[in-house]
Amino acid sequence: MSRAKALKQLRAALTPRAVITEPSALKPYETDGLTAIRELPWAVALPETENQVREVLRICAKHDVPVVARGAGTGLSGGARPVADGLVLGLSRLDRILEIDLDNCVARLQPGVRNLAISEAVAEHGLYYAPDPSSQIACSIGGNVAENSGGVHCLKYGLTVHNVVGLKVLTIEGEELVIGGKALDSPGYDLLALMSGSEGMLGVIIEVTVKLLPIPPEKRVLLAAFADLDSAADTVSQIIAQGLVPAGLEMMDRLAIQAAEDFVHAGYPREAEAILLCEVDGTRTEVEASVALVTRVANEFGAFAVRLAINSEEQANLWRGRKAAFPAMGRLAPDYYCMDGTIPRSQLSKVLKEIGKLSEHYGLAVANVFHAGDGNLHPLILYDASVSGEVAAAEEMGGKILELCVAVGGTVTGEHGVGVEKLDQMCVQFSQAELSQFFKVKACFDPHEMLNPGKAIPTLARCSEVGGMHVHGGRVPFPNLERF
Amino acid sequence: MTQPERDDCERLVDAVRQAHAHRQALAITGSGSKSFLLPKQQDTGVRLLSVAEHTGVVQYQPDELVLTARAGTPLRELQQVVGRHQQMLPFDPPMFAGGGTLGGALASGLSGPGRPWWGSVRDCVLGVELVNGLGEQLTFGGQVMKNVAGYDLSRLQVGAFGTLGVIMTASIRLLPQPVAERTCALELSAADGLRLVRDFARRPLPISATCFEGGLLRVRLSGVEAAVLSACEEIGGEIVERDRYWQQLRDHELPAFRNGTDLWRWSLPPGADSPVDGAVIEWAGALRWVVGADADGIALAKRAGGNAAPFSAGFAQLTAAGMPAAMRRYHQRLKAAFDPENILNPGLVDVHAH
């Protein structure tokens, strides 16, 4: 009864066409970029104005309808996957650039503005928005904030949280919070940091103010090829120890190189065990000094080839293979499972060896692409979902890889978020008291768990079960955890 | 100079647990270098909890660009440790009277002159180990650059003045020290100075600090030698190598800051016109120090899209008047979520609804 009333009110608040309930029309919303996990929502609402968003939240709160906010649906951890009986609040129609403020070098945006559209809109002023997640053509700024998205260039330019100065957020209680602004700080707790990466659990983002940077005048991309992984990893450490923070520093292992070569023919040396792609930017004098440094270090550590791309066509060609790494996996296996652990860089060679062992144990090949500068590892587990048991094996192996990342001092997710995907691994990374603290923070903003329920933070009960399943060498992951 | 390394964790955790059990209010202190920002009237019956004895670098591997240290470690010592490897704390925290600890830098959230280019304290925090008001030891974030597991409760501690937890250990991101540094000084009016830095912000110059004071705009350039020198030529003015001015500005040692307690801190959109005369303007216009602002200062700053507060007794109080009611309510709830008995620096956050 209450649901029928809610639907009627939603249709009145929005246009009737902006509220979807027919199963066939709901279908596109049943998943985000993590396509393995699906759930049909009760309804989808597609508001076009801030006020309509406010109304949708008010109606849902009144009728106890859980709300899952969704941007472009490109997330890789199931953060925007619907919950059963819940409403998907699609924000992609709020896609206006509200203001480009050149005096303060900021842009004020509605949440549905696409990431790349920001840089395109300000390019004529010599400015750009730095964070560039791989999905930047499609992903939207609201989703970027919710996931605290990264990208290839965050070693030098930071994550989303470092490039957003203001937010407008609606809480499920109907309050509008203006957080930050065009100034660099404001009184009170740093709610901007708290909201960034909160995966739609604390509030719905309806406006974002981002920092704009001058476009670097010069760019160079280098490729260095190595006969072994350790030398490539040592080169990365040495470049940074020498005082250079490159704009991007990426590494690919043999299988990833082969797959990318087969797919796009970027001209990567097939005989290499590892390649590094290094992008440096700045003024001409800066990039020349940086190129000299990277070349010298790579040669010192035994690179058998170093190539320099000066013009943008050559640069795009070198990047092409890296950017195609994920789709290229499709040629090697019907399915792949992408992990997102981050590790201290010094642990790279140890972690890659352990991943190699896991790969042998499970009989599933793994290709590694790596944001080497900041330690963010994306092992791609190759499997075939039509072979009985392989899905489960891939998932189990993925879990083991993430646990390995935590064991060496890293984290289960560097940039993709927890969503529904990494809930079990959260139990490995956090203690019961830490998870409780997360819940208490959630309750401050959403006491009845109406926003994206069941995501991002696992319940203690779930962790208790997981703890029983993953026992290594007789050691329980959390000896202090209560069992119930 | 180097302080002995000491793990005071057990005593600190025990002290908070006891305080929680007995509802004993605690005033958390480090070196005391920022104590002038505390409210004048201290609550009676508050017990001092000093983190100053919890010291030492826990982990530092220069090629990771990450340092983990105990909260009581003096900032001066950390600067020396990372300086030996030609690295620096990017947020360049003020060291008033030469003091300050890592924990204090995080708790106050105050960053130095390079903040718009090198990042704030909060930007550089990767992880924090803290003790909440229940005496629970919790770790959020980590030692890696990218980490989106769970809510970002480590960066939330920055600028919270210890009201959400006693910061025990922090991991921070470092940067390589720039090889070359020059300062260009140009004689200008305040309005022209603001216009010029606004223009610089849209150009790819290796700027790492700006400050307008008394008819002089100083612009610090940092990076590789050739880039810095060519930028010097572009900007012009009188050129100084390694100007001590920036340290004096950071630590409030300039004559402009010596007029006693009547100093106001204005945080404004960088492009805002100067609403008051005689300000010391850094951060490319985003931070302005005003001596002896009149009572209209708060309203003026608000109209300009920012905020103003006296940088003196009471600055450390978090939920002062002027915060919208809803915002204040969420602050109160967050405080209660970390510290239900209100024992951690209770004088610094106003927990009662108005």
Interface residues (C-beta under 8 A of the other chain):
Chain A: D101 L102 D103 N104 C105 V106 H125 G126 L127 E147 N148 G150 C154 L155 G158 L159 V161 H162 T171 E175 E176 L177 V178 G181 K182 A183 L184 D185 S186 P187 G188 Y189 D190 L191 A193 L194 S196 G197 S198 M201 L202 P214 I215 P216 P217 S237 Q238 I240 A241 Q242 G243 L244 V245 G282 T283 T285 E286 A289 S290 T342 I343 P344 R345 S346 H371 D374 G375 N376 G409 G410 T411 V412 T413 G414 E415 H416 G417 V418 K422 M426 Q429 F430 S431 A433 E434 Q437 F438 K440 V441 K442 A443 C444 F445 A456 I457
Chain B: Q61 P62 D63 E64 L65 V66 H85 Q86 G109 R115 P116 G119 S120 R122 D123 N132 E136 Q137 L138 T139 F140 G142 Q143 V144 M145 K146 N147 V148 A149 G150 Y151 D152 L153 R155 L156 V158 G159 A160 L164 L175 P176 Q177 V179 R198 A201 R202 R203 P204 P206 G223 V224 A226 A227 S230 A231 S267 L268 P269 P270 G271 W283 A286 L287 G305 G306 N307 A309 L318 T319 A320 G322 M323 P324 A326 M327 R329 Y330 H331 R333 L334 A336 A337 F338
